[in-house]
Amino acid sequence: MGFLIAILTLLLVGLVVALVSAPLRRAREPRAPIPQDGESGGAPDAPFAPDSRLRDELEAAREAKYREIRDAELDFRTGKLSSEDYRAIDADLRAEAIEILNQLERLRTRDA
Amino acid sequence: MATFGFVCLVLALIVCAYGIGASLYGVRSGRVEFSESGRRSVYALAGILTTAFLVLEIAFLRSDFAFNAVADTSSRTTPALYRAAAVWSSQEGSLLLWAWLMSMWSSLALFLTRKRLRDVAAYATAIMLGFGGFFVALMVFYADPFATTHPVPAEGVGLDPLLRFPTMMIHPPMLYSGYTLCTIPFAFGMGALLARRVDADWIKAIRRFAFAAWLFLGIGILLGALWSYSELGWGGYWGWDAVENASLMPWLTGTAFLHSLMIQEKRGMLKVWNVSLVLATGTLAIMGTFLVRSGILDSIHAFGGHTLGVPFVCLIGAMIVGSIYLVVSRRDMLRTEHRLDSWLSREAAFLGNNVVLVALCFVIFWGTYFPLISEAVTGQEASVGPPWFDRYTVPLALILVLLSGIGPVIAWRRATLANARRNFLVPIGCALATLLALELAGINQKPLALVLFCLAAFVFGSVGQEFFRGTRARRAMAGEAAPLALLALVRRNRRRYGGYIVHIGIAVLFVGVAASSSFQHASQLSLSPGQSTRVGAYTVRYLRPTATITPKYDQAHTGSTLSLGALLYITKNGHHVATLNPSEGYYASEDPSQGTVGSLIGGQPVSHVAMDASLTRNVWTAIDPDIETPALKRIVTVGNSTLPAEDALVGIAYLARAYLKNPPAAQFNLLVSPLVMWIWIGGLIGLGGGLIALWPAPSAVRRRVAARSRERAVRGLARV
C-alpha cells in the first residue's frame, strides 16, 4: 500500500510540475512571431501593453454599443419609444459607435 | 489511501502558494509566462482536488470506517445513494467540496478568459488561489477529511436521518456552487481594480459567472425550501433561519448586480456601485459559509473555541478592508461616463430595483447578525423571529414585484409620458381586473395578499404585452408565423426575454407564498383511530395505524429501523379526496446504554410527511406517534434484558405489533395551504428564464448579428 501511495504521489507531482511549468519551459525556447491579443499562439505576446488593453476596451465598448442600437430598435418596434425619441437616440448611438470604430481603426493603422 | 488524500491536500497548498506568487510576479514584471504558469496552477489545483475528492468519495462508498469522517457521518445501513452524499454532511467533507467546486469553476472562468483581460485575470488568479489556499489550509491544519482512527470501528454513526432525502443530496452542491461562483466575479472585480481596468470589459467577462452564481444559489435556496416543506414536520418552507438567510443575502445582491451591470455596459454608469455589489456578493458568500461552518450559530461564544471561527473572521476582515481600500483608492477611475437622461427610463427603474434589493439584503443582514453581535456584547442570547423579518421584508417585496412589472415596459435612456401611458394601460388593466375578480369572489380579508395578487397581475400584463408586441414586430419584419416569430424573438434577445421570464417566475412564486401563508388552515391535535377533525373545508379521519420494520421495508428507503404511521381518509363535502399515510421513522443509535432493542430505535426520529398536492391546494399531514406508553416501553425494557443484539429486531417486531393492536392517540399536524405548488412552479419558470438568459448564442448567429450591426452602424454614417 505504501509503495502504491508513493507511486501515485510521484505521478501526481510529475503531472502538476509538467502542467504548471510548461509556459516557463516554452518561454526559454526560441520565440515564434508575436501573436496579437485575442489570437492563439505559443509564444508570449505583449498582453499587458497599453495598446492591447485599449483595443480590448474598445472592442468591448463596440459590442455594447451594437447591443444598445439593437435594444433601442426593439424598444421602438415594441412601442416604448416615440419615433422622434428613437431617431434622436439612434443617431446618438450611431455617432458613438462610429467614434469607437474610428478609434479602433486608428489603432489598427498604427499597429500595421 | 487516507495518506494519499492528505498528500493531495499538501500538494494543493503548495500549488496555491506557487500560483499566487507566479501570477503576481508575472503581472507586475510583465512576464506573461509566469502569469500563464499561475493560471495553470488553478487547473492543477482542480485536478489535485478532484483526486482528493474521489479518494474521500470512494472511502464513503466502501464504508471505510478508518476515515474519521466516514465513521462519523456514514454507516453500512445508510443506503448507498445517501452514502455518496454523506461526504458533504461532515465539516471536513463540506470544506473539501467547497474547495473542489471553487477550483473547478475558477478553472472554467480562467479558461474562457485565457485570451482576454490578461492583466485582470492574473490578479484574479492570485485571488482565486488565495481562496483555494485558505480552504485547503483549513483542511490541512484544522479539519482534515483524511484523518484516520485506530482501531477501526466496526460500524459508523450513520448519516443524520434528516439528510436522507433526494433534495438534501443535491441542495449542498447547488448552494456551494452558488457560493463558489460568487467568488469569481469578486476575484475579477478585485483584479480589475488592481489592474486599473474598470471599463465594461471585465463586467462582460464575468457576466455569465455572476448569472450562474445567481442561478445555482436560487436552485439551492429553492431545494432547501422544498426539503423543509416536504420533509420536516413543521409544514413551512421558510423560517428566516440564519442558514437560509445566509444564502439569500448574496442572491439578493447578485440580483441587483445582474440588473445594474447592464447600465454600466450600456452607459458607462454605476461603476462604483457595480464593483461594490460584486465585492459585497463575494464577501456575503464567504460570510454564508462562515455562518454554517464556524459553529457561531450554536453560540457566539462557541466560535472562538471552534477551530474555524477565527480564520474565517480574518478572511472576511481582509476581504472587507481590501474591497473598501481598492474602491476608495480607485474612485477617480470609477467616475461615471454619463448621467441619467430621465427618471422615466429603464435605468431609473433598475436603480429603484437595486435600492430595494440592497435594502432587503440589509434588513436580512441586520436580523441575522444583530442577535449574534448583541449576544457577543451583552452576553445574553437574543433572537429575531419571522414577525420581525416580515414587518420589513413584505413591503419591500411588494415594491420589488411592482418594479419588476415597470422595468419591461419602459425604454432605455428616456421614455415619453404619452408612451408610458399607453404601455401601462394593459398592466394596470390586468391589476384592476384581478382586484375586481378577487373582491367579487370575496377574497379580500388579507389586504397585503390582495395587493400582491394585483401586483403579480400587473407583472403578467406587462411581460405578456412585451412578448405580444415583440412577436408582432418580428412578424412584421420577417413575415413569420406567430410561434416561429416568438421563438426567433427570444433566441435573438435571450438576455432580455430570459429576464422577462424570470420576472414572471418570481411573480408566480410570490403569489404562491402570499396565498399559502395568508390563507392557510392549520390544525395540531391528538386523534385516536376512528376519530375525525375538520381542517378548512376538509374532513380528516384517522382510519388505522400502520407500522413497518427493518430498512428493507422502509417505504422512503431512508434506512429507518421502525416506521409508525397512520392512514388518514381525507374528504371534502362528503367526497373522497385522498388517503394519506404520514409516518415517523425511528433510526438506530450508537448509544449502547439504550440496550439491544432500545438502540435500534434510539436515534433521532424523523417525520415522513404525506400530502395530496395539486395546483390549487396542498393537504399536508405529519404524525408524531406516542411510543412512550407504559405498554410499549415495557416491550423495549424486556427485550433489552432478554434479547441478544442479533435477535433484537424481534423486539422491534413485538413493539410494532403491540402498536397496531392497541394504538395510542397520536399527535397530528394537518395543513391545507392554497397554491403552494406555484412556489415551485414559479421557481422552475425562473430557472427556465435564467437558463435562456445564460445560454450563449450560437457562434454563427452571433457573428451574423455582429456583422449586421456593424453594417447598420456604418450605414448610419450618412444619417449622422
Interface residues (C-beta under 8 A of the other chain):
Chain A: I5 L8 T9 L12 V13 L15 V16 L19 V20 S21 A22 P23 L24 R26 A27 D37 G38 E39 S40 P44 D45 A46 P47 F48 R53 D56 E57 E59 A60 A61 E63 A64 K65 Y66 R67 E68 I69 R70 D71 A72 L74 D75 R77 T78 G79 K80 L81 S82 D85 I89 D90 A91 R94 A95 A97 I98 L101
Chain B: M1 T3 F4 V7 C8 L11 V15 Y18 G19 A22 V27 G30 R31 V32 E33 F34 E36 S37 R40 S41 Y43 A44 G47 I48 T51 K115 R116 L117 R118 D119 R197 D199 A200 D201 K204 E265 K266 V409 I410 A411 W412 R413 R414 A415 T416 A418 N419 R422 N423 E466 R469 G470 A473 A476 M477 N493 R496 V705 A706 S709 R710 R712 A713 V714 G716 L717 R719 V720
